[in-house]
Amino acid sequence: MRRGRPSDVSAVASVPDRREVARQRFGWYAYGWASHSFETTVVSVFMSRYLPTVAENAVGQNGRLHVLGLPILPGSLFVYLISACNVLLAVLMPVVGAFADRTGRKRLMLLSFGYLGAASCTAMIFVGRTDWILGTALFAAAFLNYSCAKVVYNSVLPDLAEPDLRDRVSSVGWAAGYVGSGILLATNFAGSFFIADKALLARVSLCSAGLWWALFSLIPLKIMRHLPPPSTGCRQPPGWAIFSGFRELADTLRGLRRFPLTLFFLVAFLIYYDGISTVTTISADYGQKELRLDETTLLSAILLVQFTGFGGILFLGRCAERWGAKKVIAASLLVWIGVVVAVYYLQAGNAQQFYTVALVLSIVLGGTQALSRSLYSSMIPRGKEAEYFSLYEISSSGTSALGPLLFGLTLQNTGSYRTANLSLIVFFVVGLLILLTINVPKAIRATGNTPPASADEPTNPYQ
């Protein structure tokens, strides 16, 4: 049986009542149910289309926004904003992680970030048809708070589950987020039949995401009062916590040099995750601006992805048990490449083609990320899971800036959404090529772990 860090086990064991542990986990699931509405309703569906439209209303179709003295095409505002926020997060997340680990104020931090993000979303109902500055400020505030809360949210997992249970608990939390955000999006979809004004529908839907987030966060607010203490066993004042966060990040980065194959996988993941994140972020805007699809088609397609995506996770998980996670991830990346190419050739106004691509994407969307996480977990040294996963989370959330930047630059210089979307193929190709060079059994053994039976890739002594 695989052993975890003793402090992790003792943290769970310190709660003698299993029912109390179950309550804490339920509160953790509830926050996932509440907050994932931001990713779906705000980022993927409404703000990605509404903010560029608001900016275009303010300066005209051929006009330019002036941000810090730089001229920006209205259609590129949203992706540039995502890119800028992610760069800022790369600096903020080590500080947030340090506070969470070193001060033990996880519940307070999680809910503080969560309610600030929810309030920012709720206030989006006041973003009028030309208020692009207000919309930009509110979205940036919501995005930053959501991402910082996500770091704390993920850091709670080791405190709520022993190593052998973490995959199961993590999967349930992921599923809760998919289902909760899908229900809210379905409600917004129903609202499209009663609200003819698209701008009003967007504002109401954005506001609903904030209300949903705040309402269901009352559950963890109520029942996550007795979280286990931090696994470090010590608490530090805020100043020392900041210093410790950057010091531990530097120590982990130095430690990665002893495991080059693990480092190569992390690099591969960061590259292809950037492509995944950008494709999902701009999908609704692409469907509206380039394919000229109506609101009903866009919302129903994204609903399809939400409710079939979890099935895709289970399907790819079963495939990985038979053929190994690396092979399944590689096959999934080939599907992603096919999706990006197929989107370039989609006919404007053809809803059936859009639905087909959405269905294919839903099969690999969650599964690619879920298997990447489980594969990475096997290639990190025992006793340092939390340190290495903090780097994983900080990197995946805080460095996804190149994709939106490339998309925005391509769009601004070519004026073509199709070309801008096609440019993202480089992330999947490069990520796949790096992944294929990694000898997974060798990477797992290098960290002192035992490869699973599905990792039947022969070890090359010269690699």
MOFEN-V614727 format. One record per residue. N is the residue number from 1. SS is DSSP state (~ for helix, > for strand, _ for the rest). OMEGA is omega in degrees with one decimal (NA if undefined). D_CENTER is the distance of its C-alpha to the mean C-alpha in Angstrom with 2 decimals. Layout:
# MOFEN-V614727
n	ss	omega	d_center
N	SS	OMEGA	D_CENTER
N	SS	OMEGA	D_CENTER
This chain:
# MOFEN-V614727
n	ss	omega	d_center
1	_	-178.2	30.55
2	_	-178.2	27.78
3	_	178.2	28.20
4	_	178.3	25.59
5	_	-177.7	26.22
6	~	-178.7	29.26
7	~	177.5	27.88
8	~	-177.9	24.93
9	~	-179.7	27.50
10	~	179.4	29.78
11	~	178.9	27.12
12	~	-177.4	26.68
13	~	-178.6	30.40
14	_	175.1	31.21
15	_	-170.8	30.45
16	_	-175.5	33.42
17	_	-179.5	32.78
18	~	177.9	30.38
19	~	177.9	30.18
20	~	175.7	28.90
21	~	179.1	26.12
22	~	178.0	25.28
23	~	179.7	25.30
24	~	178.5	22.87
25	~	179.7	20.47
26	~	176.5	20.99
27	~	177.8	20.13
28	~	176.3	16.86
29	~	-177.0	16.12
30	~	178.4	17.29
31	~	174.9	14.87
32	~	176.3	11.94
33	~	-175.5	14.16
34	~	-167.8	14.74
35	~	-176.7	11.58
36	~	175.2	9.32
37	~	178.5	12.00
38	~	-179.0	10.66
39	~	-174.1	7.69
40	~	-173.8	10.42
41	~	-174.7	13.66
42	~	-172.2	13.18
43	~	-170.8	10.71
44	~	-170.1	11.26
45	~	-165.4	14.82
46	~	-174.5	17.01
47	~	179.4	16.31
48	~	178.1	15.55
49	~	-174.6	19.11
50	~	-177.2	20.88
51	~	175.6	20.45
52	~	178.6	21.85
53	~	177.7	24.59
54	~	179.0	25.48
55	~	178.9	25.72
56	~	176.3	27.89
57	~	-175.6	30.08
58	~	-173.7	30.68
59	~	-178.2	31.83
60	_	-175.7	32.67
61	_	-178.4	31.37
62	_	-178.9	32.89
63	_	179.7	32.40
64	>	172.2	30.22
65	>	178.8	28.30
66	>	-178.6	29.29
67	>	-178.0	26.65
68	_	177.6	28.10
69	_	-178.9	30.81
70	>	176.6	28.65
71	>	-176.5	29.18
72	>	174.0	26.03
73	>	-178.6	26.09
74	~	-179.5	24.88
75	~	-179.7	22.72
76	~	-174.4	20.87
77	~	-173.7	20.28
78	~	-177.7	16.82
79	~	175.2	15.37
80	~	179.3	17.41
81	~	176.6	16.13
82	~	-179.0	12.44
83	~	-179.5	13.84
84	~	179.4	16.03
85	~	-179.3	13.55
86	~	175.5	11.45
87	~	178.7	14.89
88	~	-179.9	15.85
89	~	178.4	12.93
90	~	177.4	14.12
91	~	-175.0	17.31
92	~	-171.0	16.31
93	~	175.1	14.05
94	~	178.5	17.04
95	~	179.2	19.12
96	~	178.6	16.91
97	~	179.1	16.71
98	~	177.8	20.46
99	~	-177.3	21.26
100	~	-176.1	19.45
101	~	-170.8	21.14
102	~	178.7	24.42
103	~	179.8	25.28
104	_	-176.9	24.13
105	_	-172.8	23.09
106	~	-178.8	19.78
107	~	179.8	20.57
108	~	-179.1	21.91
109	~	-179.7	19.02
110	~	-176.0	16.37
111	~	176.6	18.48
112	~	175.9	19.62
113	~	-177.8	16.27
114	~	-178.1	15.41
115	~	173.3	18.74
116	~	176.6	18.69
117	~	179.2	15.50
118	~	178.7	17.13
119	~	178.1	20.34
120	~	177.5	18.93
121	~	-179.3	17.65
122	~	-179.1	21.02
123	~	179.6	22.91
124	~	176.6	21.51
125	~	-179.7	24.36
126	~	179.2	26.63
127	_	-178.1	25.16
128	_	-171.8	28.15
129	_	178.8	28.74
130	_	-174.2	29.20
131	_	-175.8	27.34
132	~	179.3	24.75
133	~	177.0	25.06
134	~	179.1	24.38
135	~	178.7	21.42
136	~	-178.6	19.98
137	~	-178.8	20.66
138	~	179.7	19.25
139	~	178.7	15.95
140	~	179.2	15.65
141	~	179.9	16.63
142	~	-177.9	14.19
143	~	-178.5	11.16
144	~	179.8	12.53
145	~	177.5	13.44
146	~	-177.2	10.27
147	~	177.8	8.50
148	~	176.7	11.76
149	~	-179.3	12.00
150	~	176.4	8.82
151	~	179.7	10.70
152	~	179.7	13.76
153	~	179.7	12.42
154	~	-178.3	11.49
155	~	179.8	14.83
156	~	-174.6	16.73
157	~	178.9	16.22
158	~	178.8	18.98
159	~	-175.6	21.23
160	~	-176.7	21.08
161	_	172.6	21.52
162	_	-175.8	23.67
163	~	-177.7	22.35
164	~	-178.0	23.73
165	~	-171.0	21.93
166	~	178.7	18.43
167	~	-178.7	17.21
168	~	-179.5	18.74
169	~	178.6	17.57
170	~	-179.6	13.93
171	~	178.4	14.29
172	~	177.5	16.02
173	~	178.3	13.42
174	~	179.6	10.77
175	~	179.2	13.63
176	~	178.2	14.51
177	~	179.0	11.31
178	~	-175.7	11.93
179	~	-178.9	15.59
180	~	180.0	15.56
181	~	177.3	13.57
182	~	178.8	15.75
183	~	179.0	18.84
184	~	179.7	18.23
185	~	176.4	17.57
186	~	176.1	20.73
187	~	176.5	22.57
188	~	177.3	21.67
189	~	177.4	22.79
190	~	178.4	26.02
191	~	179.5	26.45
192	_	178.3	26.64
193	_	-177.8	29.97
194	_	-179.7	31.39
195	_	-176.6	30.09
196	_	-179.1	31.43
197	_	-176.8	30.34
198	~	179.5	26.92
199	~	178.4	26.43
200	~	178.3	27.31
201	~	179.3	25.05
202	~	-178.7	22.04
203	~	178.9	23.09
204	~	-179.2	23.75
205	~	176.9	20.45
206	~	177.5	18.52
207	~	-179.1	20.84
208	~	177.7	20.39
209	~	177.6	16.66
210	~	179.7	17.83
211	~	177.9	20.69
212	~	179.5	18.75
213	~	-178.1	16.38
214	~	-176.8	19.56
215	~	-175.6	21.68
216	~	172.1	19.77
217	~	174.5	18.97
218	~	-179.6	22.74
219	~	175.5	22.46
220	~	176.1	20.80
221	~	-176.9	23.00
222	~	-167.1	25.94
223	~	178.6	25.42
224	_	-177.7	23.30
225	_	-173.5	26.35
226	_	176.6	27.27
227	_	175.3	24.35
228	_	180.0	25.72
229	_	179.4	26.45
230	_	-174.8	24.27
231	_	179.2	24.86
232	_	178.0	26.39
233	_	179.7	29.30
234	_	178.0	29.94
235	_	-177.0	28.99
236	_	173.8	29.33
237	_	-174.3	29.93
238	~	-177.4	27.21
239	~	178.0	28.85
240	~	179.5	29.00
241	~	178.2	25.43
242	~	-179.3	24.22
243	~	-178.7	26.53
244	~	-179.6	25.50
245	~	179.4	21.79
246	~	179.0	22.58
247	~	179.9	25.31
248	~	176.9	23.24
249	~	178.7	20.59
250	~	179.3	23.59
251	~	179.9	25.12
252	~	177.8	22.12
253	~	177.0	21.98
254	~	178.9	25.73
255	~	179.8	25.47
256	~	179.8	23.24
257	_	177.2	26.32
258	_	-179.9	28.03
259	_	-174.1	25.49
260	~	-179.7	25.19
261	~	174.6	23.85
262	~	177.8	20.92
263	~	179.0	20.38
264	~	178.2	20.68
265	~	179.4	18.05
266	~	177.3	15.60
267	~	178.6	16.64
268	~	-179.7	16.31
269	~	-179.0	12.74
270	~	-178.0	11.84
271	~	-176.6	13.85
272	~	174.3	12.78
273	~	176.9	9.00
274	~	177.1	10.00
275	~	178.9	11.87
276	~	-177.8	9.45
277	~	-177.5	7.09
278	~	179.8	10.51
279	~	-178.8	12.14
280	~	-178.5	10.04
281	~	-173.9	10.25
282	~	-173.2	13.98
283	~	-178.3	15.03
284	~	178.4	16.70
285	~	177.6	18.37
286	~	-180.0	19.61
287	~	-179.2	21.01
288	~	-172.0	22.82
289	~	-174.3	24.13
290	_	-176.4	24.92
291	_	176.7	25.51
292	_	177.7	26.99
293	_	-177.2	25.68
294	_	-176.2	26.40
295	~	-177.7	24.26
296	~	-179.5	25.12
297	~	-177.6	24.01
298	~	-177.8	20.61
299	~	-179.1	19.80
300	~	177.9	21.28
301	~	179.2	19.43
302	~	173.3	15.99
303	~	177.7	17.47
304	~	179.6	18.54
305	~	-178.3	15.10
306	~	-171.5	13.94
307	~	174.9	17.02
308	~	-178.7	17.51
309	~	-180.0	14.00
310	~	174.3	14.71
311	~	176.8	18.05
312	~	177.0	16.61
313	~	-179.9	14.90
314	~	-178.9	18.37
315	~	-179.8	20.19
316	~	175.7	18.51
317	~	176.9	18.87
318	~	177.5	22.56
319	~	-179.4	22.89
320	~	178.2	21.57
321	~	-177.5	24.21
322	~	-171.9	26.81
323	~	-179.9	25.91
324	_	-174.8	23.48
325	~	-177.3	19.76
326	~	-178.2	20.37
327	~	-179.2	22.43
328	~	176.9	20.07
329	~	179.5	17.10
330	~	177.8	19.69
331	~	178.6	20.86
332	~	179.1	17.43
333	~	174.1	17.10
334	~	176.5	20.55
335	~	177.9	19.50
336	~	177.0	16.71
337	~	177.8	19.57
338	~	178.9	21.78
339	~	-179.5	19.45
340	~	178.5	19.21
341	~	-178.7	22.99
342	~	-179.7	23.71
343	~	179.1	21.94
344	~	-175.0	24.31
345	_	179.0	27.25
346	_	179.1	26.32
347	_	177.8	29.23
348	_	178.0	28.88
349	_	-178.4	29.36
350	_	-176.8	29.01
351	~	-177.9	26.81
352	~	177.6	27.57
353	~	-179.9	26.12
354	~	177.8	22.89
355	~	-179.0	22.68
356	~	178.5	23.41
357	~	179.0	20.65
358	~	179.7	18.15
359	~	178.3	19.56
360	~	-179.4	19.34
361	~	-177.4	15.71
362	~	-178.4	14.89
363	~	-174.8	16.61
364	~	-172.6	14.47
365	~	-178.4	10.97
366	~	-177.0	9.93
367	~	179.4	12.81
368	~	-178.7	12.03
369	~	-179.4	8.96
370	~	-179.6	11.10
371	~	176.3	14.12
372	~	179.4	12.78
373	~	-178.5	12.06
374	~	178.0	15.51
375	~	178.6	17.26
376	~	-177.9	16.23
377	~	179.4	17.50
378	~	-175.5	20.84
379	_	177.2	21.26
380	_	-174.5	21.21
381	_	177.9	24.43
382	_	179.2	25.39
383	_	179.7	25.57
384	_	-177.5	22.84
385	~	-176.5	19.75
386	~	-179.6	18.40
387	~	-176.2	19.12
388	~	177.6	17.52
389	~	174.9	14.33
390	~	176.3	14.14
391	~	178.6	14.46
392	~	-178.4	11.78
393	~	179.2	9.17
394	~	-176.9	10.91
395	~	-176.2	11.01
396	~	-179.2	7.60
397	~	-171.1	6.44
398	~	-177.6	10.01
399	_	179.8	11.43
400	_	-176.9	9.61
401	_	-175.4	12.76
402	~	179.9	15.12
403	~	176.3	13.80
404	~	179.5	14.15
405	~	178.6	17.27
406	~	178.8	18.80
407	~	-178.4	18.23
408	~	179.4	19.77
409	~	179.4	22.63
410	~	178.5	23.46
411	~	-177.4	23.53
412	~	-176.2	25.66
413	~	179.9	28.05
414	~	-176.9	28.47
415	_	-175.3	27.85
416	_	174.9	26.38
417	~	-179.0	23.03
418	~	179.1	23.89
419	~	179.4	24.50
420	~	178.9	21.41
421	~	-179.4	19.22
422	~	-179.7	21.40
423	_	-178.5	20.94
424	_	-178.6	17.35
425	~	-178.5	19.09
426	~	-179.3	19.85
427	~	-179.8	16.40
428	~	179.8	16.73
429	~	-179.0	20.40
430	~	178.2	20.22
431	~	179.1	17.40
432	~	-179.0	19.51
433	~	177.6	22.68
434	~	179.8	21.54
435	~	-176.8	20.26
436	~	179.8	23.67
437	_	-173.3	25.54
438	_	173.6	24.16
439	_	-172.3	26.66
440	~	178.8	24.53
441	~	178.6	27.53
442	~	178.7	28.77
443	~	-179.3	25.46
444	~	-179.1	25.39
445	~	-179.1	29.08
446	~	-179.8	28.80
447	_	177.9	26.82
448	_	179.6	29.41
449	_	179.8	27.55
450	_	-179.4	28.96
451	_	174.7	27.35
452	_	-178.3	26.92
453	_	-178.1	29.50
454	_	179.4	27.12
455	_	-173.1	26.66
456	_	179.9	30.07
457	_	-177.7	29.62
458	_	180.0	32.91
459	_	177.8	32.90
460	_	-176.5	34.26
461	_	-178.8	36.32
462	_	-177.8	36.29
463	_	NA	32.51
